[in-house]
């Protein structure tokens, strides 16, 4: 019996990394082939056997839920990292909104699946809001605090507006929601010499 805690920690870290690789592969396959893509395609993308996927995710809905949560988590974690590394708070907000748009536009098929009767999907919308609204609030507050954007814009309101601009992007090749979202975010900016009047 091997209970060496020094060996267990790297194994757990490897298992977590392997699971994240699998989720990234599944997300990539979902984007190009939809959520009904064969599991063997996901296994090939991840470089693992089918058994590995079924060991982690016994059903397709388990995999879809995990991919959705993984993408939400990645988007949430990007906010503080961008705020710490960007030249300005507005630049961080702009980059984060771009990631958010990518998330909304590329989750092909997820929205429809999430409307199904599967009880596991019921909590995902709340999870989405619980994880992302505070991050967007942090970015908006940081940019407003230094006078880069007007104050009084709510995170939920902004995210809802961005989401509405993304509707139809997957069915109309002539529609580019990213351009309209850039215009929206540019519209939050305050001219340097004009005080904020919400």
Secondary structure as GFF3:
##gff-version 3
##sequence-region A 1 198
A	DSSP	alpha_helix	5	33	.	.	.	ID=ss1
A	DSSP	alpha_helix	39	46	.	.	.	ID=ss2
A	DSSP	alpha_helix	50	56	.	.	.	ID=ss3
A	DSSP	alpha_helix	60	85	.	.	.	ID=ss4
A	DSSP	alpha_helix	89	106	.	.	.	ID=ss5
A	DSSP	alpha_helix	110	114	.	.	.	ID=ss6
A	DSSP	three_ten_helix	119	121	.	.	.	ID=ss7
A	DSSP	alpha_helix	124	145	.	.	.	ID=ss8
A	DSSP	alpha_helix	155	166	.	.	.	ID=ss9
A	DSSP	alpha_helix	177	186	.	.	.	ID=ss10
###
